[in-house]
Amino acid sequence: MGKVDTIAIDKTCTLTYGRLEVSDVEDFKMAAGKGVCAKISGRRLLCGNEKYLLEQGVSIDGQVYSILEKLRTEGKASVLVAEKNACIGVIALSDVLRAEAKDMVSRLNTMHTGIVLLTGDHKKTADYFAKQVGISEVRSELLPEEKVQSVESMREAGRKVCMIGDGVNDAPALKTADVGVAMGSMGSDIAVEAADIALMSDDISKIPYLKRLSNATVKTIKFSITLSMCINFVAIVLSLLEILNPVTGALVHNAGSCFVVLIAALLYDRKFE
C-alpha cells in the first residue's frame, strides 16, 4: 500500500451510500451488470439498462432516450422497465454522495495519489459524481470483467493500483489489484474475502489515513534496514581494529535491534485525523 500511486474506487456503496433495497422476487433471473428478468402475475417484465433491453429484443423510442439523457445530466441512475417488446417505463434512482468523499479525494491528491472512478453507471452519471468530488479520470459503463481489465491495464502501464469496492461484482477487481480494500460493514462477504484490507466501518475518510500510515511504514522499514546495516558495518570495522571484543560486539548488535524496534514503535503515535 505504501507504494501505491493510483487508487481505483467503485461508486455505488463506496463513493456513495447506495441505499437501494430489493424486497420480493418471483421467477427471477439476473444478467450481471445489465439487468433482471422476472415473471409477476403471469407477466414477463424486464428491468435494466438500454443495452440489456436491446439484447432482449425490446424497442426503445426517442422519447425514452431524451428522458434518459435528462436524468443522466442530473447524476441519476436509470432503470428501464419493459414488457414483451416495448419499453413501458423509466425508474430514476438518485444516489447520495458521501459528505466526506470530496475531502478524501483532496487529501489523496495532496499525497500525489491519482484516483480513478470505475463504475457500471452511464458515462454522464459517472462524470456528474466525479466532478462533484474532483475526480478527473473516469471509466464508466463497465461490467465486472471490464473492471478487472481496467485494473490490469493500469498495472501494465506501470502503476501500483489499490482497488476499493464493496460488492460481489468488485471482488475480481479487488483480487487483481496490487492492494484490495473492502468496505467492511457494508461490503459483501465475497468482497471482504477477496480484499487485502477491510475497513471496519463505511467511513471512506479513513482511506487517506490508510495511505499515510502505509507510506510511513515503508519509510520506517527502509530507514530501519539502513540504520541496522550501518551499525553492523561500524561494528565489524571496530572489531577488525580490535576495539570491540565478542561481548561488546554482541551488545552493539542487540542495541541496534532495540533501536529498530523503538523506531517502529513510533508508528503507534500516528492517529487518525
C-alpha positions, 0 to 999 in steps of 0.5 A: 500500500505504501507504494501505491500511486493510483487508487481505483474506487467503485461508486455505488456503496463506496463513493456513495451510500447506495441505499437501494433495497430489493424486497420480493422476487418471483421467477427471477433471473439476473444478467450481471451488470445489465439487468433482471428478468422476472415473471409477476402475475403471469407477466414477463417484465424486464428491468435494466439498462438500454443495452440489456433491453436491446439484447432482449429484443425490446424497442426503445423510442426517442422519447425514452432516450431524451428522458434518459439523457435528462436524468443522466445530466442530473447524476441519476441512475436509470432503470428501464422497465419493459414488457414483451417488446416495448419499453413501458417505463423509466425508474430514476434512482438518485444516489447520495454522495458521501459528505466526506468523499470530496475531502478524501479525494483532496487529501489523496491528491495532496499525497500525489495519489491519482484516483480513478472512478470505475463504475457500471453507471452511464458515462454522464452519471459517472462524470456528474459524481466525479466532478462533484468530488474532483475526480478527473479520470473516469471509466464508466459503463463497465461490467465486472470483467471490464473492471478487472481489465481496467485494473490490469491495464493500469498495472501494465502501464506501470502503476501500483493500483489499490482497488476499493469496492464493496460488492460481489461484482468488485471482488475480481477487481479487488483480487487483481489489484496490487492492494484490495480494500473492502468496505467492511460493514457494508461490503459483501462477504465475497468482497471482504474475502477477496480484499487485502484490507477491510475497513471496519466501518463505511467511513471512506475518510479513513482511506487517506489515513490508510495511505499515510500510515502505509507510506510511513511504514515503508519509510520506517522499514527502509530507514530501519534496514539502513540504520541496522546495516550501518551499525553492523558495518561500524561494528565489524570495522571496530572489531577488525581494529580490535576495539570491540571484543565478542561481548561488546560486539554482541551488545552493539548488535542487540542495541541496534535491534532495540533501536529498530524496534523503538523506531517502529514503535513510533508508528503507534503515535500516528492517529487518525485525523 
